[in-house]
Amino acid sequence: MAYPQNDDHDDPVQGDQLKSIVQRIERLEEEKKTIADDIKEVYAEAKANGYDTKILRKVVALRRRDLDERREEEAILDLYLQAVGESA
């Protein structure tokens, strides 16, 4: 693995740059945790209103995907189900 180096041969790592990178990662990790907590709250709200959160997660995942990919996957799934004797 190559290590970043500067012109000072005694210090192979630039402390200020590394510190900045670490701080940015820490800030983004904290933002990610905050967003994850917000999402949990929305799912809890949905559950409190009688929605099935397992199905709701599937709906969100499906909406994230390309429509043509979803249709192709559904067609293959239907084909496979028919092949094993399950009707779709």
PDB file of N, CA, C and O in Angstrom:
ATOM      1  N   MET A   1       0.840  -1.168   0.000  1.00  0.00           N
ATOM      2  CA  MET A   1       0.000   0.000   0.000  1.00  0.00           C
ATOM      3  C   MET A   1       0.887   1.234   0.000  1.00  0.00           C
ATOM      4  O   MET A   1       1.846   1.310   0.769  1.00  0.00           O
ATOM      5  N   ALA A   2       0.580   2.187  -0.844  1.00  0.00           N
ATOM      6  CA  ALA A   2       1.343   3.424  -0.900  1.00  0.00           C
ATOM      7  C   ALA A   2       0.840   4.374   0.171  1.00  0.00           C
ATOM      8  O   ALA A   2      -0.365   4.501   0.386  1.00  0.00           O
ATOM      9  N   TYR A   3       1.754   5.029   0.830  1.00  0.00           N
ATOM     10  CA  TYR A   3       1.410   5.989   1.861  1.00  0.00           C
ATOM     11  C   TYR A   3       1.667   7.389   1.344  1.00  0.00           C
ATOM     12  O   TYR A   3       2.663   7.628   0.661  1.00  0.00           O
ATOM     13  N   PRO A   4       0.768   8.328   1.666  1.00  0.00           N
ATOM     14  CA  PRO A   4       0.976   9.698   1.207  1.00  0.00           C
ATOM     15  C   PRO A   4       2.235  10.271   1.841  1.00  0.00           C
ATOM     16  O   PRO A   4       2.523  10.036   3.015  1.00  0.00           O
ATOM     17  N   GLN A   5       2.965  11.013   1.056  1.00  0.00           N
ATOM     18  CA  GLN A   5       4.193  11.613   1.579  1.00  0.00           C
ATOM     19  C   GLN A   5       4.241  13.078   1.219  1.00  0.00           C
ATOM     20  O   GLN A   5       3.674  13.506   0.214  1.00  0.00           O
ATOM     21  N   ASN A   6       4.923  13.844   2.049  1.00  0.00           N
ATOM     22  CA  ASN A   6       5.148  15.245   1.758  1.00  0.00           C
ATOM     23  C   ASN A   6       6.630  15.481   1.562  1.00  0.00           C
ATOM     24  O   ASN A   6       7.407  14.528   1.505  1.00  0.00           O
ATOM     25  N   ASP A   7       7.035  16.736   1.457  1.00  0.00           N
ATOM     26  CA  ASP A   7       8.439  17.055   1.216  1.00  0.00           C
ATOM     27  C   ASP A   7       9.302  16.860   2.450  1.00  0.00           C
ATOM     28  O   ASP A   7      10.521  16.729   2.335  1.00  0.00           O
ATOM     29  N   ASP A   8       8.689  16.838   3.631  1.00  0.00           N
ATOM     30  CA  ASP A   8       9.437  16.638   4.871  1.00  0.00           C
ATOM     31  C   ASP A   8       9.658  15.139   5.047  1.00  0.00           C
ATOM     32  O   ASP A   8       8.716  14.397   5.327  1.00  0.00           O
ATOM     33  N   HIS A   9      10.893  14.699   4.884  1.00  0.00           N
ATOM     34  CA  HIS A   9      11.184  13.259   4.905  1.00  0.00           C
ATOM     35  C   HIS A   9      11.048  12.632   6.287  1.00  0.00           C
ATOM     36  O   HIS A   9      11.021  11.407   6.408  1.00  0.00           O
ATOM     37  N   ASP A  10      10.963  13.457   7.334  1.00  0.00           N
ATOM     38  CA  ASP A  10      10.819  12.926   8.688  1.00  0.00           C
ATOM     39  C   ASP A  10       9.368  12.586   9.018  1.00  0.00           C
ATOM     40  O   ASP A  10       9.114  11.802   9.932  1.00  0.00           O
ATOM     41  N   ASP A  11       8.411  13.164   8.287  1.00  0.00           N
ATOM     42  CA  ASP A  11       6.982  12.990   8.574  1.00  0.00           C
ATOM     43  C   ASP A  11       6.268  12.533   7.306  1.00  0.00           C
ATOM     44  O   ASP A  11       5.925  13.366   6.468  1.00  0.00           O
ATOM     45  N   PRO A  12       6.031  11.204   7.141  1.00  0.00           N
ATOM     46  CA  PRO A  12       5.421  10.712   5.902  1.00  0.00           C
ATOM     47  C   PRO A  12       3.934  11.042   5.758  1.00  0.00           C
ATOM     48  O   PRO A  12       3.375  10.864   4.676  1.00  0.00           O
ATOM     49  N   VAL A  13       3.282  11.518   6.822  1.00  0.00           N
ATOM     50  CA  VAL A  13       1.857  11.813   6.778  1.00  0.00           C
ATOM     51  C   VAL A  13       1.647  13.284   7.140  1.00  0.00           C
ATOM     52  O   VAL A  13       2.196  13.775   8.127  1.00  0.00           O
ATOM     53  N   GLN A  14       0.854  13.972   6.338  1.00  0.00           N
ATOM     54  CA  GLN A  14       0.544  15.366   6.638  1.00  0.00           C
ATOM     55  C   GLN A  14      -0.542  15.404   7.690  1.00  0.00           C
ATOM     56  O   GLN A  14      -1.695  15.079   7.409  1.00  0.00           O
ATOM     57  N   GLY A  15      -0.184  15.795   8.892  1.00  0.00           N
ATOM     58  CA  GLY A  15      -1.103  15.765  10.022  1.00  0.00           C
ATOM     59  C   GLY A  15      -2.357  16.573   9.813  1.00  0.00           C
ATOM     60  O   GLY A  15      -3.450  16.102  10.129  1.00  0.00           O
ATOM     61  N   ASP A  16      -2.232  17.793   9.284  1.00  0.00           N
ATOM     62  CA  ASP A  16      -3.411  18.642   9.096  1.00  0.00           C
ATOM     63  C   ASP A  16      -4.382  18.033   8.096  1.00  0.00           C
ATOM     64  O   ASP A  16      -5.594  18.045   8.306  1.00  0.00           O
ATOM     65  N   GLN A  17      -3.842  17.502   7.010  1.00  0.00           N
ATOM     66  CA  GLN A  17      -4.693  16.895   5.983  1.00  0.00           C
ATOM     67  C   GLN A  17      -5.394  15.662   6.538  1.00  0.00           C
ATOM     68  O   GLN A  17      -6.596  15.483   6.341  1.00  0.00           O
ATOM     69  N   LEU A  18      -4.642  14.816   7.228  1.00  0.00           N
ATOM     70  CA  LEU A  18      -5.224  13.607   7.804  1.00  0.00           C
ATOM     71  C   LEU A  18      -6.285  13.951   8.840  1.00  0.00           C
ATOM     72  O   LEU A  18      -7.345  13.326   8.882  1.00  0.00           O
ATOM     73  N   LYS A  19      -6.000  14.943   9.676  1.00  0.00           N
ATOM     74  CA  LYS A  19      -6.959  15.357  10.692  1.00  0.00           C
ATOM     75  C   LYS A  19      -8.243  15.855  10.032  1.00  0.00           C
ATOM     76  O   LYS A  19      -9.340  15.551  10.499  1.00  0.00           O
ATOM     77  N   SER A  20      -8.109  16.614   8.956  1.00  0.00           N
ATOM     78  CA  SER A  20      -9.272  17.116   8.234  1.00  0.00           C
ATOM     79  C   SER A  20     -10.103  15.975   7.656  1.00  0.00           C
ATOM     80  O   SER A  20     -11.331  15.992   7.734  1.00  0.00           O
ATOM     81  N   ILE A  21      -9.436  14.996   7.082  1.00  0.00           N
ATOM     82  CA  ILE A  21     -10.141  13.834   6.510  1.00  0.00           C
ATOM     83  C   ILE A  21     -10.886  13.076   7.595  1.00  0.00           C
ATOM     84  O   ILE A  21     -12.051  12.722   7.420  1.00  0.00           O
ATOM     85  N   VAL A  22     -10.226  12.828   8.707  1.00  0.00           N
ATOM     86  CA  VAL A  22     -10.861  12.097   9.819  1.00  0.00           C
ATOM     87  C   VAL A  22     -12.058  12.872  10.351  1.00  0.00           C
ATOM     88  O   VAL A  22     -13.101  12.281  10.627  1.00  0.00           O
ATOM     89  N   GLN A  23     -11.923  14.174  10.496  1.00  0.00           N
ATOM     90  CA  GLN A  23     -13.034  14.987  11.003  1.00  0.00           C
ATOM     91  C   GLN A  23     -14.210  14.983  10.040  1.00  0.00           C
ATOM     92  O   GLN A  23     -15.362  14.934  10.473  1.00  0.00           O
ATOM     93  N   ARG A  24     -13.938  15.032   8.743  1.00  0.00           N
ATOM     94  CA  ARG A  24     -15.017  14.981   7.755  1.00  0.00           C
ATOM     95  C   ARG A  24     -15.738  13.644   7.810  1.00  0.00           C
ATOM     96  O   ARG A  24     -16.966  13.595   7.741  1.00  0.00           O
ATOM     97  N   ILE A  25     -14.986  12.566   7.934  1.00  0.00           N
ATOM     98  CA  ILE A  25     -15.598  11.232   8.036  1.00  0.00           C
ATOM     99  C   ILE A  25     -16.455  11.150   9.292  1.00  0.00           C
ATOM    100  O   ILE A  25     -17.577  10.645   9.249  1.00  0.00           O
ATOM    101  N   GLU A  26     -15.932  11.644  10.409  1.00  0.00           N
ATOM    102  CA  GLU A  26     -16.697  11.612  11.665  1.00  0.00           C
ATOM    103  C   GLU A  26     -17.993  12.421  11.541  1.00  0.00           C
ATOM    104  O   GLU A  26     -19.041  11.995  12.026  1.00  0.00           O
ATOM    105  N   ARG A  27     -17.919  13.586  10.893  1.00  0.00           N
ATOM    106  CA  ARG A  27     -19.106  14.418  10.728  1.00  0.00           C
ATOM    107  C   ARG A  27     -20.140  13.701   9.859  1.00  0.00           C
ATOM    108  O   ARG A  27     -21.332  13.706  10.167  1.00  0.00           O
ATOM    109  N   LEU A  28     -19.674  13.087   8.775  1.00  0.00           N
ATOM    110  CA  LEU A  28     -20.594  12.364   7.892  1.00  0.00           C
ATOM    111  C   LEU A  28     -21.198  11.151   8.579  1.00  0.00           C
ATOM    112  O   LEU A  28     -22.374  10.849   8.374  1.00  0.00           O
ATOM    113  N   GLU A  29     -20.417  10.452   9.387  1.00  0.00           N
ATOM    114  CA  GLU A  29     -20.942   9.312  10.143  1.00  0.00           C
ATOM    115  C   GLU A  29     -22.036   9.771  11.107  1.00  0.00           C
ATOM    116  O   GLU A  29     -23.047   9.086  11.267  1.00  0.00           O
ATOM    117  N   GLU A  30     -21.841  10.919  11.748  1.00  0.00           N
ATOM    118  CA  GLU A  30     -22.848  11.450  12.666  1.00  0.00           C
ATOM    119  C   GLU A  30     -24.117  11.832  11.901  1.00  0.00           C
ATOM    120  O   GLU A  30     -25.227  11.571  12.364  1.00  0.00           O
ATOM    121  N   GLU A  31     -23.950  12.454  10.725  1.00  0.00           N
ATOM    122  CA  GLU A  31     -25.109  12.798   9.902  1.00  0.00           C
ATOM    123  C   GLU A  31     -25.855  11.541   9.464  1.00  0.00           C
ATOM    124  O   GLU A  31     -27.085  11.512   9.449  1.00  0.00           O
ATOM    125  N   LYS A  32     -25.097  10.501   9.107  1.00  0.00           N
ATOM    126  CA  LYS A  32     -25.703   9.238   8.696  1.00  0.00           C
ATOM    127  C   LYS A  32     -26.523   8.637   9.839  1.00  0.00           C
ATOM    128  O   LYS A  32     -27.620   8.125   9.621  1.00  0.00           O
ATOM    129  N   LYS A  33     -25.981   8.704  11.063  1.00  0.00           N
ATOM    130  CA  LYS A  33     -26.701   8.181  12.230  1.00  0.00           C
ATOM    131  C   LYS A  33     -27.975   8.984  12.469  1.00  0.00           C
ATOM    132  O   LYS A  33     -29.019   8.411  12.779  1.00  0.00           O
ATOM    133  N   THR A  34     -27.898  10.295  12.329  1.00  0.00           N
ATOM    134  CA  THR A  34     -29.071  11.147  12.521  1.00  0.00           C
ATOM    135  C   THR A  34     -30.149  10.819  11.504  1.00  0.00           C
ATOM    136  O   THR A  34     -31.327  10.726  11.849  1.00  0.00           O
ATOM    137  N   ILE A  35     -29.752  10.644  10.260  1.00  0.00           N
ATOM    138  CA  ILE A  35     -30.716  10.305   9.201  1.00  0.00           C
ATOM    139  C   ILE A  35     -31.326   8.931   9.461  1.00  0.00           C
ATOM    140  O   ILE A  35     -32.531   8.748   9.288  1.00  0.00           O
ATOM    141  N   ALA A  36     -30.508   7.966   9.875  1.00  0.00           N
ATOM    142  CA  ALA A  36     -31.028   6.627  10.179  1.00  0.00           C
ATOM    143  C   ALA A  36     -32.049   6.694  11.315  1.00  0.00           C
ATOM    144  O   ALA A  36     -33.073   6.012  11.275  1.00  0.00           O
ATOM    145  N   ASP A  37     -31.768   7.513  12.323  1.00  0.00           N
ATOM    146  CA  ASP A  37     -32.719   7.673  13.432  1.00  0.00           C
ATOM    147  C   ASP A  37     -34.023   8.309  12.943  1.00  0.00           C
ATOM    148  O   ASP A  37     -35.108   7.916  13.373  1.00  0.00           O
ATOM    149  N   ASP A  38     -33.914   9.286  12.046  1.00  0.00           N
ATOM    150  CA  ASP A  38     -35.106   9.924  11.485  1.00  0.00           C
ATOM    151  C   ASP A  38     -35.947   8.916  10.703  1.00  0.00           C
ATOM    152  O   ASP A  38     -37.175   8.921  10.798  1.00  0.00           O
ATOM    153  N   ILE A  39     -35.297   8.067   9.944  1.00  0.00           N
ATOM    154  CA  ILE A  39     -36.009   7.043   9.164  1.00  0.00           C
ATOM    155  C   ILE A  39     -36.720   6.074  10.099  1.00  0.00           C
ATOM    156  O   ILE A  39     -37.861   5.689   9.843  1.00  0.00           O
ATOM    157  N   LYS A  40     -36.054   5.678  11.182  1.00  0.00           N
ATOM    158  CA  LYS A  40     -36.690   4.792  12.167  1.00  0.00           C
ATOM    159  C   LYS A  40     -37.951   5.434  12.733  1.00  0.00           C
ATOM    160  O   LYS A  40     -38.965   4.762  12.925  1.00  0.00           O
ATOM    161  N   GLU A  41     -37.886   6.726  12.995  1.00  0.00           N
ATOM    162  CA  GLU A  41     -39.055   7.436  13.538  1.00  0.00           C
ATOM    163  C   GLU A  41     -40.211   7.437  12.546  1.00  0.00           C
ATOM    164  O   GLU A  41     -41.366   7.282  12.941  1.00  0.00           O
ATOM    165  N   VAL A  42     -39.910   7.610  11.273  1.00  0.00           N
ATOM    166  CA  VAL A  42     -40.966   7.608  10.258  1.00  0.00           C
ATOM    167  C   VAL A  42     -41.601   6.223  10.156  1.00  0.00           C
ATOM    168  O   VAL A  42     -42.821   6.110  10.035  1.00  0.00           O
ATOM    169  N   TYR A  43     -40.783   5.165  10.204  1.00  0.00           N
ATOM    170  CA  TYR A  43     -41.342   3.806  10.178  1.00  0.00           C
ATOM    171  C   TYR A  43     -42.179   3.538  11.434  1.00  0.00           C
ATOM    172  O   TYR A  43     -43.208   2.866  11.359  1.00  0.00           O
ATOM    173  N   ALA A  44     -41.746   4.054  12.575  1.00  0.00           N
ATOM    174  CA  ALA A  44     -42.522   3.885  13.806  1.00  0.00           C
ATOM    175  C   ALA A  44     -43.865   4.602  13.681  1.00  0.00           C
ATOM    176  O   ALA A  44     -44.891   4.091  14.131  1.00  0.00           O
ATOM    177  N   GLU A  45     -43.853   5.786  13.069  1.00  0.00           N
ATOM    178  CA  GLU A  45     -45.095   6.519  12.834  1.00  0.00           C
ATOM    179  C   GLU A  45     -46.023   5.730  11.910  1.00  0.00           C
ATOM    180  O   GLU A  45     -47.227   5.638  12.151  1.00  0.00           O
ATOM    181  N   ALA A  46     -45.445   5.164  10.852  1.00  0.00           N
ATOM    182  CA  ALA A  46     -46.245   4.370   9.910  1.00  0.00           C
ATOM    183  C   ALA A  46     -46.860   3.169  10.625  1.00  0.00           C
ATOM    184  O   ALA A  46     -48.032   2.851  10.423  1.00  0.00           O
ATOM    185  N   LYS A  47     -46.059   2.504  11.464  1.00  0.00           N
ATOM    186  CA  LYS A  47     -46.561   1.348  12.202  1.00  0.00           C
ATOM    187  C   LYS A  47     -47.683   1.760  13.157  1.00  0.00           C
ATOM    188  O   LYS A  47     -48.686   1.058  13.288  1.00  0.00           O
ATOM    189  N   ALA A  48     -47.505   2.895  13.815  1.00  0.00           N
ATOM    190  CA  ALA A  48     -48.533   3.387  14.744  1.00  0.00           C
ATOM    191  C   ALA A  48     -49.833   3.707  14.019  1.00  0.00           C
ATOM    192  O   ALA A  48     -50.908   3.676  14.619  1.00  0.00           O
ATOM    193  N   ASN A  49     -49.736   4.013  12.735  1.00  0.00           N
ATOM    194  CA  ASN A  49     -50.924   4.306  11.931  1.00  0.00           C
ATOM    195  C   ASN A  49     -51.471   3.072  11.225  1.00  0.00           C
ATOM    196  O   ASN A  49     -52.359   3.177  10.379  1.00  0.00           O
ATOM    197  N   GLY A  50     -50.934   1.892  11.576  1.00  0.00           N
ATOM    198  CA  GLY A  50     -51.489   0.643  11.073  1.00  0.00           C
ATOM    199  C   GLY A  50     -50.862   0.101   9.799  1.00  0.00           C
ATOM    200  O   GLY A  50     -51.354  -0.877   9.237  1.00  0.00           O
ATOM    201  N   TYR A  51     -49.789   0.719   9.337  1.00  0.00           N
ATOM    202  CA  TYR A  51     -49.138   0.228   8.117  1.00  0.00           C
ATOM    203  C   TYR A  51     -48.160  -0.894   8.448  1.00  0.00           C
ATOM    204  O   TYR A  51     -47.526  -0.889   9.502  1.00  0.00           O
ATOM    205  N   ASP A  52     -48.048  -1.849   7.540  1.00  0.00           N
ATOM    206  CA  ASP A  52     -47.109  -2.959   7.677  1.00  0.00           C
ATOM    207  C   ASP A  52     -45.735  -2.461   7.242  1.00  0.00           C
ATOM    208  O   ASP A  52     -45.507  -2.224   6.056  1.00  0.00           O
ATOM    209  N   THR A  53     -44.820  -2.301   8.193  1.00  0.00           N
ATOM    210  CA  THR A  53     -43.528  -1.708   7.879  1.00  0.00           C
ATOM    211  C   THR A  53     -42.651  -2.607   7.007  1.00  0.00           C
ATOM    212  O   THR A  53     -41.814  -2.112   6.253  1.00  0.00           O
ATOM    213  N   LYS A  54     -42.836  -3.910   7.105  1.00  0.00           N
ATOM    214  CA  LYS A  54     -42.078  -4.826   6.247  1.00  0.00           C
ATOM    215  C   LYS A  54     -42.445  -4.576   4.776  1.00  0.00           C
ATOM    216  O   LYS A  54     -41.570  -4.506   3.912  1.00  0.00           O
ATOM    217  N   ILE A  55     -43.727  -4.446   4.511  1.00  0.00           N
ATOM    218  CA  ILE A  55     -44.198  -4.179   3.152  1.00  0.00           C
ATOM    219  C   ILE A  55     -43.793  -2.767   2.727  1.00  0.00           C
ATOM    220  O   ILE A  55     -43.403  -2.546   1.580  1.00  0.00           O
ATOM    221  N   LEU A  56     -43.886  -1.827   3.643  1.00  0.00           N
ATOM    222  CA  LEU A  56     -43.491  -0.453   3.349  1.00  0.00           C
ATOM    223  C   LEU A  56     -42.017  -0.380   2.943  1.00  0.00           C
ATOM    224  O   LEU A  56     -41.668   0.358   2.021  1.00  0.00           O
ATOM    225  N   ARG A  57     -41.153  -1.136   3.619  1.00  0.00           N
ATOM    226  CA  ARG A  57     -39.730  -1.177   3.248  1.00  0.00           C
ATOM    227  C   ARG A  57     -39.545  -1.747   1.844  1.00  0.00           C
ATOM    228  O   ARG A  57     -38.685  -1.292   1.089  1.00  0.00           O
ATOM    229  N   LYS A  58     -40.363  -2.751   1.499  1.00  0.00           N
ATOM    230  CA  LYS A  58     -40.284  -3.322   0.150  1.00  0.00           C
ATOM    231  C   LYS A  58     -40.717  -2.297  -0.898  1.00  0.00           C
ATOM    232  O   LYS A  58     -40.113  -2.196  -1.966  1.00  0.00           O
ATOM    233  N   VAL A  59     -41.766  -1.540  -0.584  1.00  0.00           N
ATOM    234  CA  VAL A  59     -42.242  -0.509  -1.507  1.00  0.00           C
ATOM    235  C   VAL A  59     -41.134   0.530  -1.742  1.00  0.00           C
ATOM    236  O   VAL A  59     -40.870   0.918  -2.880  1.00  0.00           O
ATOM    237  N   VAL A  60     -40.504   0.964  -0.675  1.00  0.00           N
ATOM    238  CA  VAL A  60     -39.420   1.947  -0.794  1.00  0.00           C
ATOM    239  C   VAL A  60     -38.272   1.376  -1.629  1.00  0.00           C
ATOM    240  O   VAL A  60     -37.726   2.068  -2.488  1.00  0.00           O
ATOM    241  N   ALA A  61     -37.910   0.128  -1.382  1.00  0.00           N
ATOM    242  CA  ALA A  61     -36.818  -0.499  -2.135  1.00  0.00           C
ATOM    243  C   ALA A  61     -37.172  -0.634  -3.616  1.00  0.00           C
ATOM    244  O   ALA A  61     -36.333  -0.400  -4.486  1.00  0.00           O
ATOM    245  N   LEU A  62     -38.418  -1.012  -3.893  1.00  0.00           N
ATOM    246  CA  LEU A  62     -38.844  -1.152  -5.290  1.00  0.00           C
ATOM    247  C   LEU A  62     -38.840   0.187  -6.012  1.00  0.00           C
ATOM    248  O   LEU A  62     -38.433   0.268  -7.171  1.00  0.00           O
ATOM    249  N   ARG A  63     -39.290   1.237  -5.335  1.00  0.00           N
ATOM    250  CA  ARG A  63     -39.334   2.563  -5.964  1.00  0.00           C
ATOM    251  C   ARG A  63     -37.929   3.087  -6.266  1.00  0.00           C
ATOM    252  O   ARG A  63     -37.753   3.919  -7.156  1.00  0.00           O
ATOM    253  N   ARG A  64     -36.943   2.606  -5.534  1.00  0.00           N
ATOM    254  CA  ARG A  64     -35.558   3.006  -5.751  1.00  0.00           C
ATOM    255  C   ARG A  64     -34.992   2.423  -7.045  1.00  0.00           C
ATOM    256  O   ARG A  64     -34.067   2.982  -7.634  1.00  0.00           O
ATOM    257  N   ARG A  65     -35.543   1.318  -7.474  1.00  0.00           N
ATOM    258  CA  ARG A  65     -35.016   0.586  -8.625  1.00  0.00           C
ATOM    259  C   ARG A  65     -35.603   1.080  -9.936  1.00  0.00           C
ATOM    260  O   ARG A  65     -36.673   1.688  -9.960  1.00  0.00           O
ATOM    261  N   ASP A  66     -34.901   0.817 -11.011  1.00  0.00           N
ATOM    262  CA  ASP A  66     -35.341   1.173 -12.355  1.00  0.00           C
ATOM    263  C   ASP A  66     -36.582   0.360 -12.715  1.00  0.00           C
ATOM    264  O   ASP A  66     -36.640  -0.841 -12.449  1.00  0.00           O
ATOM    265  N   LEU A  67     -37.574   1.012 -13.319  1.00  0.00           N
ATOM    266  CA  LEU A  67     -38.840   0.368 -13.654  1.00  0.00           C
ATOM    267  C   LEU A  67     -38.642  -0.813 -14.594  1.00  0.00           C
ATOM    268  O   LEU A  67     -39.261  -1.858 -14.394  1.00  0.00           O
ATOM    269  N   ASP A  68     -37.798  -0.679 -15.611  1.00  0.00           N
ATOM    270  CA  ASP A  68     -37.560  -1.780 -16.549  1.00  0.00           C
ATOM    271  C   ASP A  68     -36.912  -2.979 -15.860  1.00  0.00           C
ATOM    272  O   ASP A  68     -37.261  -4.123 -16.151  1.00  0.00           O
ATOM    273  N   GLU A  69     -35.975  -2.726 -14.952  1.00  0.00           N
ATOM    274  CA  GLU A  69     -35.349  -3.820 -14.198  1.00  0.00           C
ATOM    275  C   GLU A  69     -36.383  -4.536 -13.338  1.00  0.00           C
ATOM    276  O   GLU A  69     -36.386  -5.764 -13.256  1.00  0.00           O
ATOM    277  N   ARG A  70     -37.257  -3.769 -12.699  1.00  0.00           N
ATOM    278  CA  ARG A  70     -38.303  -4.372 -11.861  1.00  0.00           C
ATOM    279  C   ARG A  70     -39.214  -5.255 -12.694  1.00  0.00           C
ATOM    280  O   ARG A  70     -39.538  -6.374 -12.294  1.00  0.00           O
ATOM    281  N   ARG A  71     -39.630  -4.753 -13.856  1.00  0.00           N
ATOM    282  CA  ARG A  71     -40.533  -5.533 -14.720  1.00  0.00           C
ATOM    283  C   ARG A  71     -39.860  -6.814 -15.196  1.00  0.00           C
ATOM    284  O   ARG A  71     -40.484  -7.875 -15.226  1.00  0.00           O
ATOM    285  N   GLU A  72     -38.591  -6.712 -15.568  1.00  0.00           N
ATOM    286  CA  GLU A  72     -37.866  -7.896 -16.027  1.00  0.00           C
ATOM    287  C   GLU A  72     -37.747  -8.926 -14.904  1.00  0.00           C
ATOM    288  O   GLU A  72     -37.947 -10.120 -15.127  1.00  0.00           O
ATOM    289  N   GLU A  73     -37.421  -8.457 -13.698  1.00  0.00           N
ATOM    290  CA  GLU A  73     -37.304  -9.367 -12.562  1.00  0.00           C
ATOM    291  C   GLU A  73     -38.652 -10.023 -12.247  1.00  0.00           C
ATOM    292  O   GLU A  73     -38.712 -11.221 -11.967  1.00  0.00           O
ATOM    293  N   GLU A  74     -39.730  -9.236 -12.293  1.00  0.00           N
ATOM    294  CA  GLU A  74     -41.062  -9.785 -12.026  1.00  0.00           C
ATOM    295  C   GLU A  74     -41.449 -10.828 -13.068  1.00  0.00           C
ATOM    296  O   GLU A  74     -42.069 -11.837 -12.730  1.00  0.00           O
ATOM    297  N   ALA A  75     -41.092 -10.598 -14.333  1.00  0.00           N
ATOM    298  CA  ALA A  75     -41.402 -11.550 -15.399  1.00  0.00           C
ATOM    299  C   ALA A  75     -40.648 -12.855 -15.182  1.00  0.00           C
ATOM    300  O   ALA A  75     -41.210 -13.937 -15.348  1.00  0.00           O
ATOM    301  N   ILE A  76     -39.381 -12.754 -14.813  1.00  0.00           N
ATOM    302  CA  ILE A  76     -38.584 -13.963 -14.560  1.00  0.00           C
ATOM    303  C   ILE A  76     -39.119 -14.695 -13.335  1.00  0.00           C
ATOM    304  O   ILE A  76     -39.198 -15.924 -13.327  1.00  0.00           O
ATOM    305  N   LEU A  77     -39.485 -13.943 -12.300  1.00  0.00           N
ATOM    306  CA  LEU A  77     -40.054 -14.555 -11.099  1.00  0.00           C
ATOM    307  C   LEU A  77     -41.334 -15.300 -11.429  1.00  0.00           C
ATOM    308  O   LEU A  77     -41.532 -16.426 -10.973  1.00  0.00           O
ATOM    309  N   ASP A  78     -42.213 -14.679 -12.225  1.00  0.00           N
ATOM    310  CA  ASP A  78     -43.450 -15.343 -12.639  1.00  0.00           C
ATOM    311  C   ASP A  78     -43.156 -16.626 -13.414  1.00  0.00           C
ATOM    312  O   ASP A  78     -43.799 -17.653 -13.198  1.00  0.00           O
ATOM    313  N   LEU A  79     -42.184 -16.556 -14.313  1.00  0.00           N
ATOM    314  CA  LEU A  79     -41.791 -17.728 -15.099  1.00  0.00           C
ATOM    315  C   LEU A  79     -41.308 -18.855 -14.198  1.00  0.00           C
ATOM    316  O   LEU A  79     -41.720 -20.003 -14.364  1.00  0.00           O
ATOM    317  N   TYR A  80     -40.461 -18.544 -13.272  1.00  0.00           N
ATOM    318  CA  TYR A  80     -39.929 -19.550 -12.342  1.00  0.00           C
ATOM    319  C   TYR A  80     -41.039 -20.149 -11.467  1.00  0.00           C
ATOM    320  O   TYR A  80     -41.074 -21.358 -11.237  1.00  0.00           O
ATOM    321  N   LEU A  81     -41.943 -19.287 -10.984  1.00  0.00           N
ATOM    322  CA  LEU A  81     -43.046 -19.783 -10.160  1.00  0.00           C
ATOM    323  C   LEU A  81     -43.944 -20.741 -10.956  1.00  0.00           C
ATOM    324  O   LEU A  81     -44.389 -21.766 -10.440  1.00  0.00           O
ATOM    325  N   GLN A  82     -44.195 -20.392 -12.200  1.00  0.00           N
ATOM    326  CA  GLN A  82     -44.992 -21.270 -13.046  1.00  0.00           C
ATOM    327  C   GLN A  82     -44.272 -22.592 -13.292  1.00  0.00           C
ATOM    328  O   GLN A  82     -44.904 -23.646 -13.350  1.00  0.00           O
ATOM    329  N   ALA A  83     -42.957 -22.534 -13.434  1.00  0.00           N
ATOM    330  CA  ALA A  83     -42.175 -23.742 -13.700  1.00  0.00           C
ATOM    331  C   ALA A  83     -42.196 -24.695 -12.522  1.00  0.00           C
ATOM    332  O   ALA A  83     -42.095 -25.907 -12.714  1.00  0.00           O
ATOM    333  N   VAL A  84     -42.325 -24.179 -11.306  1.00  0.00           N
ATOM    334  CA  VAL A  84     -42.364 -25.051 -10.124  1.00  0.00           C
ATOM    335  C   VAL A  84     -43.779 -25.320  -9.655  1.00  0.00           C
ATOM    336  O   VAL A  84     -43.986 -25.875  -8.575  1.00  0.00           O
ATOM    337  N   GLY A  85     -44.760 -24.926 -10.466  1.00  0.00           N
ATOM    338  CA  GLY A  85     -46.142 -25.262 -10.169  1.00  0.00           C
ATOM    339  C   GLY A  85     -46.866 -24.273  -9.277  1.00  0.00           C
ATOM    340  O   GLY A  85     -47.950 -24.581  -8.782  1.00  0.00           O
ATOM    341  N   GLU A  86     -46.305 -23.102  -9.059  1.00  0.00           N
ATOM    342  CA  GLU A  86     -46.964 -22.069  -8.273  1.00  0.00           C
ATOM    343  C   GLU A  86     -47.573 -21.077  -9.259  1.00  0.00           C
ATOM    344  O   GLU A  86     -46.917 -20.661 -10.214  1.00  0.00           O
ATOM    345  N   SER A  87     -48.802 -20.707  -9.029  1.00  0.00           N
ATOM    346  CA  SER A  87     -49.407 -19.704  -9.903  1.00  0.00           C
ATOM    347  C   SER A  87     -49.165 -18.327  -9.316  1.00  0.00           C
ATOM    348  O   SER A  87     -49.212 -18.132  -8.102  1.00  0.00           O
ATOM    349  N   ALA A  88     -48.906 -17.386 -10.195  1.00  0.00           N
ATOM    350  CA  ALA A  88     -48.614 -16.030  -9.742  1.00  0.00           C
ATOM    351  C   ALA A  88     -49.857 -15.181  -9.700  1.00  0.00           C
ATOM    352  O   ALA A  88     -49.791 -14.006  -9.339  1.00  0.00           O
TER     353      ALA A  88
END
